[in-house]
Amino acid sequence: MTDRDLDQRLSGLRRDVPPASEAARADALSAAGAAFEEAQAKKRADALKGSAHDRRHSLASPSGLWRIVMQNRLAIGGVAACLIVAPIGGALFVEQARRQAPDLRQDAAAPRPVQEASPEPEVAAKLESAPKPVAPSGARLERRAVAPPPPPSAPMAGLADAYRGPDVVVGAPENRDRFESTAANGLKVTAQEPVSTFSIDADTASYAWVRRSLRQGRAPSPDQVRIEELINYFPYADPAPVDAATPFRPTVSTFPTPWNADTKLVRIGIKGFDKVAVARPKANLVFLVDVSGSMNAPDKLPLLKASLKLLLTKLGPDDHVAIVTYAGAAGVALEPTRASDKAAIAAAIDRMEAGGSTAGAAGIAEAYRLARKNFDKDGVNRVMLATDGDFNVGESDPDALTRMIEDERKSGVFLSVLGFGQGDYNDALMQRLAQNGNGTAAYIDELEEAQKTLVEEAGAALFPIAKDVKIQVEFNPAQVAEYRLIGYETRMLKREDFKDDRVDAGEIGSGASVTALYEITPPQSRARMTDELRYARPAAEPAPAAGDAEFGAVKIRYKLPDADTSREIVEPIRTAESAPTLAGASDDARFSAAGRGLRPEAAPRAAG
């Protein structure tokens, strides 16, 4: 037969044979799949005893001891049975694992059977291109169907679409989160310790962490709850200063304790001057971004990138932004760029990918170098560290990093910290860095939190009005027998630190509001926990004008952002201004005390 005859014969066959239908193709795929499942079921049945569905493992050749026990059906008591069966079961388990191990390795190395029919090319392409979920380090993955989130607000619409996918991978990460454990403030006897001194600031990280824990159905541990940060998460309507000459104005009030009718609360409120609304200074910002492997999770680097894009919406055209990234090493991802070039900044943010180890100290050094290079003496110069705090390359000792930050702050560059994720979250380190860098610490657990922290409260987050802010309260023993400060356990200072301008303290940002609460016990109260000393002299009180007695006095020391010498404000706590009932207290006072301001180990004292 010639080639021409063969071509004619094949052409005839093509005309006579009808094209395959979609139904036939589906039947073929179904038949192939059934054949493959049948072959796999037969293979499992050869290796399993009983139902292939139940997959109950059995030994191919039981040991002699086990055969004796089972065949003779020994009558053994409960305790004796445990003593015999437990070691036998352990030995059998080890023997079974040893026998099966070679087969398992052989099965893993053996080629997988090939199906007779392949999926449609377009279906295979979709499967191949489908996004692969990424879980936190050490997580056990579980995919759950969830309802779609509510529509985001207009400023966040695009970012929310980029951050949230069609479904969520929920992991159970290994608990490697690190928090500093600090005992709750105890009761002080006024006659012995009339003065209380602490550093004040407006951190809010603990509130966001506690909220996330509760949403996940687990109670936070006591060391994760910093009461002052829960109280200060919300804004207060205290009177603001009238001009920038005095950066903030204190408001002091006294009212009955909601949880104990025999004690009182002293609320000290501070409202910062909103200089952004009057004359917003320029900002020289360096985003220091952790792109190490530990940031490879949906609630870490992707959320971080979306958060930075939100912050761009609040920057002015004359502000400057630079980006430093660090993983195994640190590098400049974006040289100082005018904030008006938002496309270039957003492109640099989009290019960031997670991978590698974490050289945090090298990144901090590079970020400060870049901030100093572009230093604006008339503006705000700040490094914004965004990380989960998992430093594992280079200098990682907290004390050494603290000294490094203390040296760097002398240049006039402040440091703020934005925490992300869980599983490797190092809150203890980030709190230390922020406190010693003249900055604040926030925790971003969702895009709405980024909107609050970096957009709605951008003035307080970026533009300081005072640094090294300290509070000292002196209580009058004639009016206050006992007292305790609620929260601020990690901010306590010595009495002599108050006037020492070398001692670092907290920062307050533009328009920020800060609250501190003391619980005080009057001398004749049934709630008093200590007796008067037998040989102590009665507390003497200066003779005041009628109706002008004082529970004590509040002193506030602070420095202006570019100053090295502190100033002082004094405000008395007058008994005549104490609200007789809780209903008579201000809305701010009642709200600040709504959560009782107590850590779990500091339960309220019972009256009587």
C-alpha positions as CSV (number, residue, x, y, z in Angstrom):
1,M,0.0,0.0,0.0
2,T,1.4,3.3,-1.0
3,D,1.5,6.4,1.2
4,R,-1.2,8.0,-1.0
5,D,-3.5,5.0,-0.4
6,L,-2.8,5.2,3.4
7,D,-3.7,8.9,3.5
8,Q,-7.0,8.2,1.6
9,R,-7.9,5.4,4.0
10,L,-7.2,7.6,7.1
11,S,-9.3,10.5,5.6
12,G,-12.2,8.1,5.2
13,L,-11.9,7.0,8.8
14,R,-12.0,10.6,10.0
15,R,-15.2,11.2,8.0
16,D,-16.9,8.0,9.3
17,V,-16.0,8.2,13.0
18,P,-18.1,10.8,14.9
19,P,-16.4,13.3,17.3
20,A,-16.3,12.5,21.0
21,S,-19.2,14.0,23.0
22,E,-18.9,15.7,26.3
23,A,-21.0,13.0,27.9
24,A,-18.7,10.3,26.6
25,R,-15.7,12.1,27.9
26,A,-17.3,12.5,31.3
27,D,-18.2,8.8,31.4
28,A,-14.6,7.9,30.5
29,L,-13.2,10.1,33.3
30,S,-15.7,8.6,35.7
31,A,-14.8,5.0,34.7
32,A,-11.1,5.8,35.0
33,G,-11.6,7.2,38.5
34,A,-13.7,4.3,39.7
35,A,-11.0,1.8,38.4
36,F,-8.3,3.7,40.2
37,E,-10.3,3.7,43.5
38,E,-11.0,0.0,43.1
39,A,-7.3,-0.7,42.6
40,Q,-6.4,1.4,45.7
41,A,-9.0,-0.3,47.8
42,K,-7.6,-3.7,46.9
43,K,-4.2,-2.6,47.7
44,R,-5.3,-1.4,51.2
45,A,-7.3,-4.6,51.8
46,D,-4.1,-6.6,51.4
47,A,-2.4,-4.6,54.1
48,L,-5.3,-4.2,56.5
49,K,-7.4,-6.5,58.6
50,G,-11.1,-5.9,58.7
51,S,-12.8,-3.1,57.0
52,A,-10.7,-1.0,54.7
53,H,-12.7,2.0,55.7
54,D,-11.8,1.7,59.4
55,R,-8.1,1.1,58.6
56,R,-7.4,-0.9,61.7
57,H,-3.8,-2.0,61.7
58,S,-2.9,-5.5,62.8
59,L,0.4,-7.4,63.1
60,A,1.3,-9.8,60.3
61,S,2.8,-12.3,62.8
62,P,1.9,-11.6,66.5
63,S,4.6,-12.3,69.0
64,G,4.4,-15.4,71.1
65,L,3.6,-13.7,74.3
66,W,0.6,-11.8,72.9
67,R,-0.7,-15.1,71.3
68,I,-0.5,-16.8,74.7
69,V,-2.4,-14.0,76.4
70,M,-5.1,-13.9,73.7
71,Q,-5.6,-17.6,73.0
72,N,-5.7,-18.7,76.7
73,R,-8.0,-15.7,77.7
74,L,-6.2,-15.2,81.0
75,A,-8.4,-14.0,83.8
76,I,-6.5,-11.0,85.0
77,G,-7.6,-8.3,87.3
78,G,-7.8,-4.6,86.2
79,V,-4.5,-3.6,87.9
80,A,-2.6,-6.7,86.7
81,A,-3.9,-6.3,83.2
82,C,-2.6,-2.8,83.0
83,L,0.8,-3.9,84.3
84,I,1.1,-6.6,81.7
85,V,-0.7,-5.1,78.7
86,A,1.0,-1.7,78.8
87,P,4.6,-2.9,78.3
88,I,3.4,-5.5,75.8
89,G,1.5,-2.9,73.9
90,G,4.6,-0.6,73.9
91,A,6.8,-3.4,72.6
92,L,4.3,-4.4,69.9
93,F,4.0,-0.7,68.8
94,V,7.7,-0.4,68.5
95,E,8.0,-3.7,66.6
96,Q,5.1,-2.8,64.3
97,A,6.7,0.6,63.5
98,R,10.0,-1.1,62.8
99,R,8.4,-3.7,60.5
100,Q,6.3,-1.1,58.6
101,A,8.9,1.5,58.2
102,P,10.7,-0.1,55.2
103,D,7.3,-0.6,53.5
104,L,6.3,3.0,54.1
105,R,9.5,4.3,52.6
106,Q,9.1,2.0,49.7
107,D,5.6,3.1,49.1
108,A,6.6,6.8,49.2
109,A,9.4,6.2,46.7
110,A,7.3,4.1,44.4
111,P,5.8,5.8,41.3
112,R,2.1,6.6,41.6
113,P,-0.3,4.9,39.2
114,V,-1.2,6.9,36.1
115,Q,-4.8,7.4,35.3
116,E,-6.0,6.5,31.9
117,A,-7.7,9.9,31.4
118,S,-6.4,13.3,32.3
119,P,-8.5,16.3,33.5
120,E,-9.4,18.9,31.0
121,P,-6.4,21.3,30.3
122,E,-8.3,24.3,31.5
123,V,-9.3,22.6,34.7
124,A,-5.8,21.6,35.4
125,A,-4.6,25.1,34.7
126,K,-7.0,26.5,37.3
127,L,-6.0,24.0,39.9
128,E,-2.3,24.8,39.3
129,S,-2.8,28.5,39.5
130,A,-5.0,28.5,42.6
131,P,-3.5,30.3,45.5
132,K,-1.8,28.1,48.1
133,P,-2.6,28.9,51.8
134,V,0.2,30.0,54.0
135,A,0.0,29.2,57.7
136,P,2.0,30.7,60.7
137,S,5.1,28.8,61.6
138,G,4.4,25.7,63.5
139,A,0.7,25.8,62.7
140,R,-1.8,23.0,62.1
141,L,-3.9,23.9,59.2
142,E,-7.6,23.7,59.1
143,R,-9.7,25.2,56.3
144,R,-13.0,26.5,57.3
145,A,-15.7,28.1,55.2
146,V,-16.5,31.6,56.5
147,A,-19.1,34.1,55.6
148,P,-17.8,37.0,53.5
149,P,-16.7,40.1,55.5
150,P,-18.9,43.1,55.6
151,P,-18.1,45.8,52.9
152,P,-15.2,47.9,54.1
153,S,-15.4,51.7,54.4
154,A,-14.5,53.7,51.3
155,P,-10.9,54.5,52.3
156,M,-10.1,50.9,52.9
157,A,-12.1,49.2,50.1
158,G,-9.2,48.4,47.8
159,L,-6.8,47.5,50.6
160,A,-9.4,45.2,52.2
161,D,-9.9,43.3,48.9
162,A,-6.1,42.8,48.7
163,Y,-5.8,41.6,52.3
164,R,-8.8,39.4,52.6
165,G,-9.1,36.3,50.3
166,P,-12.2,34.3,49.4
167,D,-11.6,32.0,52.4
168,V,-9.5,31.9,55.5
169,V,-6.9,29.4,56.7
170,V,-7.3,29.1,60.4
171,G,-4.2,27.8,62.2
172,A,-3.4,26.7,65.7
173,P,0.0,28.1,66.1
174,E,2.5,26.8,68.6
175,N,2.5,29.3,71.5
176,R,5.9,31.0,71.3
177,D,4.5,34.5,72.1
178,R,6.6,36.3,74.7
179,F,5.2,38.7,77.3
180,E,6.8,40.3,80.3
181,S,5.4,39.0,83.6
182,T,5.0,41.7,86.2
183,A,3.1,41.5,89.5
184,A,0.2,43.8,89.9
185,N,0.7,47.0,92.0
186,G,0.1,46.3,95.6
187,L,-1.5,48.3,98.4
188,K,0.5,51.2,99.8
189,V,0.1,52.6,103.3
190,T,0.1,56.4,103.0
191,A,1.8,57.0,106.3
192,Q,4.8,54.9,105.1
193,E,4.8,55.7,101.4
194,P,2.9,58.9,100.6
195,V,4.4,59.4,97.2
196,S,3.8,57.4,94.0
197,T,5.8,58.0,90.8
198,F,5.4,56.5,87.3
199,S,5.9,57.2,83.6
200,I,2.8,57.8,81.5
201,D,2.2,57.2,77.8
202,A,-0.6,56.2,75.5
203,D,0.3,52.7,74.3
204,T,-2.7,50.5,73.2
205,A,-1.1,47.2,72.1
206,S,-2.5,45.1,75.0
207,Y,-6.1,46.0,74.2
208,A,-5.9,44.8,70.6
209,W,-4.1,41.6,71.7
210,V,-6.8,40.9,74.4
211,R,-9.6,41.5,71.9
212,R,-8.0,39.1,69.4
213,S,-7.6,36.4,72.1
214,L,-11.3,36.7,73.1
215,R,-12.5,36.5,69.6
216,Q,-10.5,33.3,69.2
217,G,-12.3,31.9,72.2
218,R,-9.4,31.9,74.7
219,A,-8.8,34.0,77.7
220,P,-5.6,36.0,77.7
221,S,-3.0,35.3,80.5
222,P,-2.5,37.9,83.2
223,D,0.9,39.0,81.7
224,Q,-0.9,39.9,78.4
225,V,-3.3,42.3,80.1
226,R,-1.9,45.8,80.8
227,I,-4.9,47.6,82.3
228,E,-3.7,51.1,81.5
229,E,-3.6,50.2,77.8
230,L,-7.2,48.9,77.9
231,I,-8.3,52.1,79.6
232,N,-6.4,54.3,77.2
233,Y,-7.5,52.6,74.1
234,F,-10.5,54.9,74.0
235,P,-10.6,58.7,73.6
236,Y,-11.8,60.9,76.4
237,A,-13.4,64.4,76.2
238,D,-11.2,66.1,78.9
239,P,-10.6,69.8,78.3
240,A,-7.7,70.5,75.9
241,P,-5.1,73.2,76.3
242,V,-5.9,76.5,74.7
243,D,-2.4,77.0,73.1
244,A,0.8,75.1,72.4
245,A,2.7,76.9,75.2
246,T,1.4,74.3,77.6
247,P,1.2,71.0,75.7
248,F,-1.4,69.3,77.8
249,R,-3.9,70.0,80.5
250,P,-4.6,67.8,83.5
251,T,-8.1,67.0,84.8
252,V,-8.3,65.4,88.3
253,S,-11.6,64.0,89.7
254,T,-12.6,61.8,92.6
255,F,-15.7,59.6,92.8
256,P,-17.0,56.4,94.5
257,T,-15.5,53.1,93.4
258,P,-18.0,51.1,91.3
259,W,-17.0,47.8,92.9
260,N,-16.5,48.9,96.5
261,A,-18.7,51.5,98.2
262,D,-16.1,52.1,100.9
263,T,-13.3,53.3,98.7
264,K,-12.9,56.1,96.1
265,L,-11.2,56.4,92.7
266,V,-9.0,59.3,91.8
267,R,-8.9,59.8,88.0
268,I,-6.0,61.8,86.4
269,G,-6.8,62.7,82.9
270,I,-4.4,64.4,80.5
271,K,-5.5,65.9,77.2
272,G,-2.8,66.8,74.7
273,F,-2.7,69.9,72.5
274,D,-3.7,69.1,68.9
275,K,-0.9,70.9,67.1
276,V,-1.6,69.0,63.8
277,A,-4.9,70.8,63.6
278,V,-3.1,74.2,64.0
279,A,0.2,73.8,62.1
280,R,1.1,70.3,61.1
281,P,4.9,69.8,61.0
282,K,6.6,67.9,58.2
283,A,7.4,64.2,58.8
284,N,10.6,62.3,58.0
285,L,9.6,58.7,58.3
286,V,11.5,55.5,57.8
287,F,9.4,52.3,57.7
288,L,11.6,49.5,59.1
289,V,9.9,46.3,57.9
290,D,10.5,42.7,59.0
291,V,10.4,40.5,55.9
292,S,11.9,37.4,57.5
293,G,10.3,33.9,57.2
294,S,8.4,34.3,60.4
295,M,6.3,37.1,58.8
296,N,5.0,34.7,56.1
297,A,1.4,34.6,57.4
298,P,-1.8,36.4,56.3
299,D,-2.0,38.4,59.5
300,K,1.7,39.5,59.3
301,L,3.4,40.8,56.1
302,P,0.2,41.1,53.9
303,L,-1.6,43.0,56.7
304,L,1.5,45.1,57.4
305,K,1.7,46.1,53.7
306,A,-2.0,47.1,53.6
307,S,-1.5,49.1,56.9
308,L,1.4,51.1,55.5
309,K,-0.7,52.0,52.4
310,L,-3.4,53.3,54.7
311,L,-0.8,55.5,56.5
312,L,0.2,57.0,53.1
313,T,-3.3,58.5,52.8
314,K,-2.5,60.7,55.9
315,L,0.9,62.0,54.8
316,G,1.3,65.5,53.2
317,P,3.1,66.2,49.9
318,D,6.2,67.6,51.8
319,D,6.7,64.6,54.0
320,H,9.4,62.0,53.2
321,V,9.2,58.3,53.4
322,A,12.0,55.7,53.2
323,I,11.8,51.9,53.6
324,V,14.4,49.6,55.1
325,T,13.7,45.8,55.1
326,Y,15.6,43.1,57.0
327,A,15.6,39.4,57.0
328,G,19.0,37.6,57.0
329,A,20.5,41.1,56.3
330,A,19.2,44.7,56.2
331,G,18.8,46.7,53.0
332,V,17.3,49.9,51.7
333,A,14.1,49.1,49.7
334,L,13.3,52.8,49.1
335,E,15.5,55.8,49.5
336,P,13.9,58.9,51.0
337,T,11.0,59.8,48.7
338,R,8.5,62.6,48.8
339,A,5.1,61.4,50.0
340,S,3.5,63.0,47.0
341,D,5.0,60.1,44.9
342,K,2.6,57.6,46.4
343,A,2.9,55.3,43.3
344,A,6.7,54.8,43.9
345,I,6.1,54.2,47.6
346,A,3.3,51.8,47.1
347,A,5.3,49.9,44.5
348,A,8.2,49.5,47.0
349,I,5.7,48.2,49.5
350,D,4.2,45.7,47.0
351,R,7.7,44.3,46.2
352,M,8.3,43.1,49.8
353,E,8.2,39.3,50.2
354,A,8.9,37.2,53.3
355,G,11.7,34.7,53.7
356,G,14.9,34.1,55.6
357,S,16.1,34.7,59.2
358,T,15.7,37.9,61.2
359,A,18.6,40.4,61.6
360,G,16.6,42.9,63.5
361,A,19.5,44.9,65.1
362,A,21.1,45.4,61.6
363,G,17.8,46.7,60.3
364,I,17.4,49.2,63.3
365,A,20.9,50.5,62.7
366,E,20.3,51.0,59.0
367,A,16.9,52.7,59.6
368,Y,18.4,55.2,62.0
369,R,21.2,55.9,59.6
370,L,18.7,56.7,56.9
371,A,16.6,58.9,59.2
372,R,19.7,60.9,60.3
373,K,20.7,61.3,56.7
374,N,17.4,63.0,55.8
375,F,17.0,64.7,59.2
376,D,14.5,67.6,59.3
377,K,15.3,69.9,62.2
378,D,11.9,71.6,61.9
379,G,9.9,68.5,61.5
380,V,9.3,65.1,63.1
381,N,11.9,62.4,62.5
382,R,10.7,58.8,63.3
383,V,11.5,55.2,62.6
384,M,8.4,52.9,62.5
385,L,9.4,49.3,63.2
386,A,6.8,46.8,61.9
387,T,7.5,43.3,63.0
388,D,6.5,40.3,65.1
389,G,9.6,40.8,67.2
390,D,11.3,37.5,66.4
391,F,14.9,38.6,66.2
392,N,17.2,35.6,65.7
393,V,20.3,36.9,63.7
394,G,22.9,39.2,65.0
395,E,22.4,41.2,68.3
396,S,19.2,39.9,69.9
397,D,19.9,40.5,73.6
398,P,17.2,42.8,74.9
399,D,19.6,44.7,77.1
400,A,22.0,45.3,74.3
401,L,19.2,46.4,71.9
402,T,17.8,48.7,74.6
403,R,21.2,50.4,75.0
404,M,21.4,50.7,71.2
405,I,18.0,52.5,71.1
406,E,19.0,54.8,74.0
407,D,22.1,55.9,72.1
408,E,20.1,56.4,68.9
409,R,17.4,58.6,70.5
410,K,20.0,61.2,71.3
411,S,20.0,62.1,67.6
412,G,16.4,63.3,67.8
413,V,15.0,60.4,65.9
414,F,12.1,58.7,67.7
415,L,11.1,55.0,67.4
416,S,7.6,53.6,67.3
417,V,6.7,49.9,67.1
418,L,3.8,48.2,65.2
419,G,3.3,44.6,66.2
420,F,1.8,41.9,63.9
421,G,0.7,38.3,64.1
422,Q,0.9,35.6,66.8
423,G,2.9,32.5,67.4
424,D,6.2,34.3,67.3
425,Y,5.1,37.6,68.8
426,N,7.7,39.1,71.1
427,D,5.7,41.8,73.0
428,A,8.3,42.0,75.8
429,L,11.0,43.1,73.4
430,M,8.8,45.5,71.4
431,Q,7.6,47.2,74.6
432,R,11.2,47.8,75.7
433,L,12.2,49.2,72.3
434,A,9.3,51.6,72.1
435,Q,9.7,52.8,75.7
436,N,13.4,53.5,75.3
437,G,13.0,55.0,71.8
438,N,10.7,57.8,72.9
439,G,7.8,56.2,71.0
440,T,4.7,54.2,71.4
441,A,3.8,50.6,70.8
442,A,0.6,49.4,69.0
443,Y,-0.6,45.9,67.9
444,I,-2.3,45.6,64.5
445,D,-4.6,42.5,64.4
446,E,-6.9,43.6,61.6
447,L,-7.2,46.3,59.0
448,E,-9.7,48.2,61.0
449,E,-7.1,48.5,63.8
450,A,-4.6,49.9,61.3
451,Q,-7.3,52.5,60.2
452,K,-7.8,53.6,63.8
453,T,-4.1,53.7,64.8
454,L,-2.5,55.1,61.6
455,V,-5.3,57.1,60.0
456,E,-7.8,58.3,62.6
457,E,-5.2,58.8,65.3
458,A,-2.2,59.5,63.1
459,G,-1.5,62.8,64.9
460,A,-1.0,61.0,68.2
461,A,1.0,58.2,66.6
462,L,3.4,60.4,64.5
463,F,3.7,63.9,66.1
464,P,4.9,64.2,69.7
465,I,4.0,67.2,71.8
466,A,6.0,66.1,74.9
467,K,8.5,63.5,75.9
468,D,9.7,62.0,79.2
469,V,6.3,62.6,80.8
470,K,6.3,61.6,84.5
471,I,3.5,61.7,87.1
472,Q,4.1,62.0,90.9
473,V,1.1,61.9,93.3
474,E,1.6,62.8,97.0
475,F,-1.3,61.6,99.1
476,N,-2.4,63.3,102.3
477,P,-2.3,60.8,105.3
478,A,-5.1,62.7,107.0
479,Q,-7.5,62.0,104.1
480,V,-6.1,58.8,102.6
481,A,-5.0,55.8,104.7
482,E,-4.2,53.5,101.8
483,Y,-3.9,53.7,98.0
484,R,-2.9,51.7,95.0
485,L,-2.2,52.6,91.4
486,I,-4.3,50.6,88.8
487,G,-2.0,49.4,86.0
488,Y,1.3,51.0,84.9
489,E,3.2,48.1,86.5
490,T,6.0,48.3,83.8
491,R,6.2,52.1,84.1
492,M,7.0,52.5,87.8
493,L,9.7,54.9,88.8
494,K,11.6,55.7,91.9
495,R,10.7,58.8,93.8
496,E,14.0,60.5,93.0
497,D,13.6,59.8,89.3
498,F,10.8,62.4,89.1
499,K,13.2,65.4,89.0
500,D,16.1,63.6,87.3
501,D,16.0,64.7,83.7
502,R,18.4,61.9,82.7
503,V,15.6,59.3,83.4
504,D,13.6,58.4,80.4
505,A,9.8,58.3,80.5
506,G,6.8,58.2,78.2
507,E,5.8,60.2,75.1
508,I,2.5,61.9,74.4
509,G,1.4,62.6,70.9
510,S,-0.7,65.4,69.4
511,G,-4.3,65.4,70.6
512,A,-3.8,62.2,72.7
513,S,-5.7,61.6,75.8
514,V,-4.2,59.6,78.7
515,T,-5.9,58.4,82.0
516,A,-4.5,57.0,85.2
517,L,-6.6,55.6,88.1
518,Y,-5.8,55.3,91.8
519,E,-8.1,53.5,94.3
520,I,-7.9,55.3,97.7
521,T,-9.2,54.3,101.1
522,P,-10.3,56.9,103.6
523,P,-8.9,56.5,107.2
524,Q,-12.3,55.5,108.7
525,S,-13.4,53.2,105.9
526,R,-14.5,49.6,106.6
527,A,-12.4,48.6,103.6
528,R,-9.1,49.6,105.3
529,M,-6.7,46.7,105.2
530,T,-4.1,47.9,107.7
531,D,-4.4,49.2,111.3
532,E,-2.8,52.4,112.6
533,L,0.5,51.9,114.3
534,R,0.4,51.9,118.1
535,Y,3.3,54.4,118.4
536,A,2.7,56.4,115.2
537,R,2.0,60.1,115.5
538,P,-1.4,61.2,114.2
539,A,-1.2,62.5,110.7
540,A,-1.0,66.3,110.7
541,E,-2.7,68.3,107.9
542,P,-2.0,72.0,107.3
543,A,-5.0,74.0,108.2
544,P,-6.8,74.7,104.9
545,A,-9.5,77.2,104.2
546,A,-13.0,76.0,104.9
547,G,-14.0,73.3,102.5
548,D,-10.6,73.2,100.8
549,A,-9.1,70.0,102.2
550,E,-7.0,67.9,99.8
551,F,-6.7,64.1,99.2
552,G,-3.3,64.9,97.8
553,A,-1.6,66.7,94.9
554,V,-0.6,65.7,91.3
555,K,2.7,66.8,89.8
556,I,3.4,66.3,86.1
557,R,6.9,66.8,84.6
558,Y,7.6,66.8,80.9
559,K,10.0,68.0,78.2
560,L,9.1,69.5,74.9
561,P,10.1,67.2,72.0
562,D,13.3,69.2,71.2
563,A,14.2,70.2,74.9
564,D,16.5,68.6,77.5
565,T,15.1,70.4,80.5
566,S,11.8,69.4,82.1
567,R,8.8,71.6,83.1
568,E,6.3,71.0,85.9
569,I,2.6,71.3,86.4
570,V,0.9,70.9,89.9
571,E,-2.8,70.1,90.4
572,P,-4.4,69.5,93.8
573,I,-7.0,66.8,94.5
574,R,-9.6,68.7,96.5
575,T,-12.0,66.8,98.7
576,A,-14.7,69.4,98.0
577,E,-14.7,68.4,94.3
578,S,-15.3,64.7,95.0
579,A,-18.5,63.4,93.4
580,P,-20.7,62.0,96.2
581,T,-22.3,59.4,93.9
582,L,-21.1,57.5,90.9
583,A,-24.0,59.0,88.9
584,G,-22.6,62.4,89.7
585,A,-19.2,61.7,88.2
586,S,-18.4,62.7,84.6
587,D,-19.0,60.4,81.6
588,D,-15.3,60.0,81.2
589,A,-14.8,59.1,84.8
590,R,-17.5,56.5,84.8
591,F,-16.3,55.0,81.5
592,S,-12.7,54.7,82.6
593,A,-13.8,52.7,85.6
594,A,-16.3,50.5,83.8
595,G,-13.8,47.6,83.5
596,R,-12.8,48.0,87.1
597,G,-9.2,48.4,86.1
598,L,-8.1,45.2,87.7
599,R,-5.9,42.4,86.7
600,P,-7.0,38.9,87.6
601,E,-4.7,38.6,90.6
602,A,-5.7,42.0,91.9
603,A,-9.3,41.2,92.9
604,P,-11.3,43.9,94.6
605,R,-11.3,44.0,98.4
606,A,-14.6,43.2,100.1
607,A,-16.1,45.9,102.2
608,G,-16.2,45.3,106.0
